[in-house]
Structures are given as C-alpha cells and as structure tokens.
C-alpha cells in the first residue's frame, strides 16, 4: 500500500463500510439460517488468472471490519505479478464472518487487480520510452482513490485526482470561452491572475497546440491527434512544456504514440473498462 492511499485510509474505510452496508452484511439470512455461529474455518484467496495484484489490504480491512478476530495472512503484496494457482491470502476464524465478508472483499480485490493488470500491460508496451502511462477522472463514483491506487500498483501514474488539483481547460470550456471572445492567451492570463496552479490546455490540432505553447501552458493535451501531428508538436515544443497524448489510445497503438516523444499518455480505459481479475475464496472447515 502506497503513501497516498495510507494518508487517505479514513476515506477508504468509509467506502468499505458503504459497500458492506449495501450488501446487508449485517443481515446475511443464508449464513444465519444454516451456519453454526461457533464453526471455525480457514479460507484461501485463490488467483485463477495471471495478472497484477491490487487491493489485498482493502480485502483484509473488509474481513476485519466484519469481525476483528478474523486473522488475515497476506501472502502476496499489491503490485506483484500473480499466476493462476497462487494463494494471495488466507483468512482464519468464524466461518459465518468469513462468508459475510467474502463477496465484498472479492469485489474490491478483483476490480482493483483488473485495473492494475490492465495498466501493467500498457506500461510494458511502452517500456524503454520516456512516456508515462497515466489515468484520468473516468472512475467509478466513490472509488476514485482506490482505482487510482490500483493504477499505481500497475506501474502507472496519477493524473488529476479531482477538479481542484490543477486547471485543465477542455473542449466544453472552450465552447463557453469562445462565445465570450476569449482565446487561449486570455484564458491562461485569467488563471494566472487568480491562481498559482499549473495550467493544462486540451487542443485538437497543431494550430491550437502552438497557440497554447506560445501562451505558456504548463501541459498541452493532444486530444485524438494523429501520430504524425503528435510528433511534430513534440519537435515544436522542444522541452518547453509537458506534452500529453489522449484519446483513442489502445494497446495496439500505444507504443507508436509513445515513440513520438510525448511525456504523458492518459488512458481512461485502464479504469473504466478494465476486466476484473479472476480470484475466488475457497473455504475449509476441517470437518
């Protein structure tokens, strides 16, 4: 677990509590009806597909939120590559408690590991080049802190965490600004008058990119631009600002994009479209 998530752990605990409440973990009618409350057991969290693990401490917290006497033994840490057949963790204690926590713990772990796995594939695809893979704000409501953590466990970097991180003037801002007759230079000047935050400008063509460069933008986002245009813009910028590529980027073309020399490649799909990693909980009782 990294420092950023540790600092935000109280928020994570709130997300866990909400998830358990949503699942009525306090009122598991099946377990209450058929499982003796004094039955002890041991469960293993089994990896069923290769990938990158993320969320194991969140899963631990889910089990211990249900029953502080459950003993969770973490065998594989977040960020590690896993293979089918690996045991990520064990849980020992009351079977009823394990069962009440099972689905919520796995939901977090499978989802976050899926994001880490997807991110790791993009990071591997650009290995040896300077471009960093970053996430976006295209996250599940309430889950952003955890999903961005999973991106970091996959070797990626975090883009803006929220709207207050830095100024990013995007397409719909431009619709409103141009209706007022405000151009790129004027927009950046407006920001500088009221804030010391860095300013990122989203552009769709070379002309807009050059205008943003000349106006002193800290980051220029090249949105859905052709690879040839990206390369030209990198050459024009010559290290004067950070160049970010975004839009329409897949595993098939991400290395080609990175080879243009861009500094950042932001990919919404690593959070909003990652396939969950297959893990399960296997219970033993000793009977």
C-alpha positions as CSV (number, residue, x, y, z in Angstrom):
1,X,0.0,0.0,0.0
2,X,1.5,3.3,-1.0
3,X,1.8,6.6,0.9
4,X,-1.0,8.4,-0.9
5,X,-3.6,5.7,0.0
6,X,-2.3,5.4,3.6
7,X,-2.9,9.1,4.0
8,X,-6.5,8.6,2.7
9,X,-7.2,5.5,4.6
10,X,-10.1,7.0,6.5
11,X,-11.9,7.6,3.2
12,X,-11.2,4.0,2.2
13,X,-12.8,2.8,5.4
14,X,-15.9,4.8,4.6
15,X,-16.1,3.2,1.1
16,X,-15.7,-0.3,2.7
17,X,-18.5,0.5,5.3
18,X,-20.8,1.7,2.5
19,X,-20.1,-1.5,0.4
20,X,-20.8,-3.8,3.4
21,X,-24.0,-1.8,4.2
22,X,-25.1,-2.1,0.5
23,X,-24.6,-5.9,0.7
24,X,-26.5,-6.2,4.1
25,X,-23.5,-8.0,5.5
26,X,-25.0,-7.4,9.0
27,X,-28.1,-9.5,7.9
28,X,-26.8,-12.5,5.9
29,X,-30.0,-14.5,6.2
30,X,-28.5,-17.6,4.5
31,X,-25.5,-17.8,6.8
32,X,-27.6,-17.1,9.9
33,X,-30.0,-19.9,8.9
34,X,-27.5,-22.7,8.1
35,X,-24.1,-22.0,9.6
36,X,-23.5,-22.6,13.3
37,X,-22.1,-19.4,14.8
38,X,-19.3,-21.2,16.6
39,X,-18.0,-23.0,13.5
40,X,-14.3,-22.2,12.8
41,X,-12.7,-22.5,9.4
42,X,-9.9,-21.4,7.1
43,X,-10.2,-19.8,3.6
44,X,-7.7,-19.1,0.9
45,X,-8.0,-16.3,-1.7
46,X,-7.1,-18.2,-4.9
47,X,-5.8,-16.5,-8.0
48,X,-7.4,-18.0,-11.1
49,X,-5.8,-16.0,-13.9
50,X,-2.4,-14.2,-14.4
51,X,-2.2,-10.5,-13.7
52,X,-1.1,-7.9,-11.2
53,X,-2.5,-7.8,-7.7
54,X,-4.0,-4.7,-6.1
55,X,-6.4,-4.3,-3.2
56,X,-5.2,-7.0,-0.8
57,X,-5.1,-4.6,2.2
58,X,-8.6,-3.4,1.3
59,X,-9.8,-7.0,1.3
60,X,-8.1,-7.5,4.7
61,X,-9.9,-4.5,6.0
62,X,-13.2,-5.8,4.8
63,X,-12.8,-9.1,6.7
64,X,-11.7,-7.3,9.9
65,X,-14.5,-4.8,9.6
66,X,-16.9,-7.7,9.8
67,X,-15.0,-9.4,12.6
68,X,-11.9,-8.0,14.2
69,X,-11.0,-11.5,15.4
70,X,-10.6,-12.8,11.8
71,X,-6.9,-13.5,11.1
72,X,-5.9,-12.5,7.6
73,X,-2.5,-13.6,6.4
74,X,-1.3,-11.7,3.3
75,X,1.0,-13.9,1.2
76,X,1.3,-11.7,-1.9
77,X,1.6,-7.9,-1.8
78,X,0.0,-5.4,-4.0
79,X,1.9,-4.6,-7.2
80,X,3.2,-8.2,-7.5
81,X,2.6,-10.3,-10.6
82,X,0.5,-13.3,-9.9
83,X,-0.3,-16.6,-11.8
84,X,-3.2,-19.0,-11.8
85,X,-3.0,-21.2,-8.7
86,X,-1.3,-18.6,-6.4
87,X,-2.7,-18.1,-3.0
88,X,-2.9,-14.3,-2.3
89,X,-4.0,-14.5,1.3
90,X,-5.6,-16.8,3.9
91,X,-8.4,-16.0,6.4
92,X,-8.9,-17.9,9.6
93,X,-11.7,-17.6,12.1
94,X,-15.5,-17.9,12.4
95,X,-16.9,-19.3,9.1
96,X,-20.0,-17.1,9.4
97,X,-17.9,-14.0,9.5
98,X,-15.8,-15.1,6.5
99,X,-18.9,-15.7,4.5
100,X,-20.5,-12.3,5.3
101,X,-17.3,-10.6,4.1
102,X,-16.5,-12.8,1.1
103,X,-18.3,-11.1,-1.8
104,X,-17.4,-7.5,-0.8
105,X,-13.8,-8.4,-0.2
106,X,-13.5,-10.2,-3.6
107,X,-15.4,-7.4,-5.4
108,X,-12.7,-4.9,-4.3
109,X,-9.8,-7.2,-4.9
110,X,-11.0,-8.5,-8.4
111,X,-11.8,-5.0,-9.6
112,X,-8.7,-3.3,-8.4
113,X,-6.5,-6.1,-9.6
114,X,-8.1,-5.9,-13.0
115,X,-7.2,-2.2,-13.2
116,X,-3.6,-2.9,-12.1
117,X,-3.4,-5.7,-14.7
118,X,-4.6,-3.5,-17.5
119,X,-2.3,-0.7,-16.5
120,X,0.7,-3.0,-16.3
121,X,0.0,-4.1,-19.9
122,X,0.2,-0.5,-21.1
123,X,3.3,0.2,-19.1
124,X,5.0,-2.9,-20.5
125,X,4.0,-1.8,-24.1
126,X,6.0,1.5,-23.7
127,X,8.9,0.0,-21.8
128,X,12.2,1.8,-22.7
129,X,10.5,5.0,-23.8
130,X,10.1,8.1,-21.7
131,X,6.3,8.3,-21.9
132,X,4.4,7.7,-18.6
133,X,1.0,6.0,-18.6
134,X,-1.5,8.0,-16.6
135,X,-5.1,7.6,-15.5
136,X,-8.0,10.1,-15.9
137,X,-11.0,11.1,-13.9
138,X,-13.1,8.5,-15.7
139,X,-13.5,6.5,-12.5
140,X,-16.4,4.8,-10.6
141,X,-18.1,7.3,-8.4
142,X,-16.8,6.9,-4.8
143,X,-14.0,4.6,-5.9
144,X,-11.6,7.1,-7.4
145,X,-9.0,6.9,-4.7
146,X,-8.8,3.2,-4.8
147,X,-8.9,2.9,-8.6
148,X,-6.1,5.4,-9.0
149,X,-4.2,3.4,-6.3
150,X,-4.6,0.3,-8.5
151,X,-3.2,2.2,-11.5
152,X,-0.1,3.0,-9.4
153,X,0.2,-0.7,-8.4
154,X,0.2,-1.5,-12.1
155,X,3.2,0.9,-12.7
156,X,1.1,3.8,-14.0
157,X,0.9,7.4,-12.7
158,X,-1.9,9.5,-11.4
159,X,-3.3,12.4,-13.5
160,X,-5.6,14.9,-11.7
161,X,-7.2,13.4,-8.6
162,X,-10.1,15.9,-8.7
163,X,-11.2,19.2,-10.1
164,X,-9.1,21.1,-7.6
165,X,-5.8,19.6,-8.4
166,X,-4.9,21.9,-11.3
167,X,-6.5,23.9,-14.1
168,X,-7.5,21.8,-17.2
169,X,-9.3,23.8,-19.9
170,X,-11.1,21.2,-22.1
171,X,-13.4,21.2,-25.1
172,X,-16.6,22.4,-23.4
173,X,-14.7,25.1,-21.6
174,X,-13.6,26.4,-25.0
175,X,-17.2,26.4,-26.3
176,X,-18.1,28.8,-23.4
177,X,-14.9,30.8,-23.6
178,X,-15.1,31.4,-27.4
179,X,-18.7,32.6,-27.0
180,X,-17.2,35.3,-24.9
181,X,-14.5,36.0,-27.3
182,X,-11.8,34.6,-25.0
183,X,-8.8,32.9,-26.6
184,X,-6.0,30.7,-25.2
185,X,-3.7,33.5,-24.2
186,X,-6.5,35.4,-22.4
187,X,-7.8,32.2,-20.7
188,X,-4.3,31.5,-19.3
189,X,-3.9,35.1,-18.2
190,X,-7.3,34.8,-16.3
191,X,-6.0,31.7,-14.5
192,X,-2.6,33.3,-13.6
193,X,-4.4,36.3,-12.1
194,X,-6.2,34.2,-9.5
195,X,-4.2,31.1,-9.1
196,X,-0.7,29.6,-8.9
197,X,-1.9,26.2,-10.0
198,X,-0.4,24.7,-13.2
199,X,-2.5,25.1,-16.4
200,X,-3.2,22.4,-18.9
201,X,-4.8,23.1,-22.2
202,X,-6.6,20.5,-24.3
203,X,-6.1,21.0,-28.1
204,X,-7.3,19.2,-31.2
205,X,-4.8,20.4,-33.8
206,X,-1.4,21.8,-34.3
207,X,-2.6,25.4,-34.6
208,X,-4.3,25.3,-31.2
209,X,-1.2,23.5,-29.7
210,X,1.2,26.2,-30.9
211,X,-1.1,28.9,-29.5
212,X,-1.1,27.1,-26.1
213,X,2.7,26.7,-26.2
214,X,3.2,30.4,-27.0
215,X,0.8,31.4,-24.3
216,X,2.8,29.5,-21.6
217,X,0.6,26.4,-20.9
218,X,2.3,24.1,-18.4
219,X,0.8,21.0,-20.1
220,X,-0.6,20.6,-23.6
221,X,-3.0,17.7,-24.1
222,X,-3.2,16.5,-27.7
223,X,-6.7,15.1,-28.0
224,X,-7.3,12.4,-30.6
225,X,-4.5,13.8,-32.8
226,X,-2.8,11.7,-35.5
227,X,0.6,10.3,-34.6
228,X,2.3,12.5,-37.2
229,X,0.8,15.6,-35.7
230,X,1.9,14.5,-32.2
231,X,5.5,14.0,-33.4
232,X,5.5,17.5,-35.0
233,X,4.2,19.1,-31.8
234,X,6.8,17.4,-29.7
235,X,9.5,18.8,-32.0
236,X,8.0,22.3,-31.9
237,X,7.8,22.2,-28.1
238,X,11.4,21.1,-27.7
239,X,11.0,20.5,-23.9
240,X,9.4,23.9,-23.3
241,X,6.3,22.2,-21.8
242,X,4.9,18.8,-21.0
243,X,3.1,17.2,-23.9
244,X,0.3,14.7,-23.2
245,X,-1.4,12.4,-25.6
246,X,-5.0,11.3,-25.0
247,X,-8.0,9.9,-26.8
248,X,-8.3,6.7,-29.0
249,X,-5.2,5.1,-27.4
250,X,-5.2,1.3,-27.2
251,X,-2.7,-1.5,-26.5
252,X,-2.3,-1.8,-30.3
253,X,-1.2,1.8,-30.9
254,X,0.2,3.0,-27.5
255,X,3.8,2.2,-28.3
256,X,3.5,4.1,-31.6
257,X,2.2,7.1,-29.7
258,X,5.0,6.8,-27.1
259,X,7.6,6.8,-29.9
260,X,6.5,10.3,-30.9
261,X,8.3,11.6,-27.7
262,X,5.2,12.7,-25.7
263,X,5.7,12.9,-22.0
264,X,2.4,11.5,-20.8
265,X,-0.2,9.2,-22.3
266,X,-3.5,9.4,-20.4
267,X,-5.9,6.4,-20.9
268,X,-9.4,6.4,-19.4
269,X,-9.9,2.7,-20.3
270,X,-7.5,1.5,-17.6
271,X,-10.0,2.5,-15.0
272,X,-13.4,2.5,-16.7
273,X,-13.1,-0.6,-18.9
274,X,-10.6,-2.9,-17.2
275,X,-11.7,-6.5,-16.9
276,X,-11.8,-7.8,-13.3
277,X,-9.1,-10.3,-12.4
278,X,-10.5,-13.7,-11.6
279,X,-10.0,-14.6,-7.9
280,X,-12.1,-16.7,-5.6
281,X,-12.3,-17.6,-1.9
282,X,-12.0,-21.3,-1.1
283,X,-13.3,-22.4,2.3
284,X,-12.1,-25.3,4.5
285,X,-13.6,-26.3,7.9
286,X,-11.7,-29.3,9.0
287,X,-14.8,-31.5,9.1
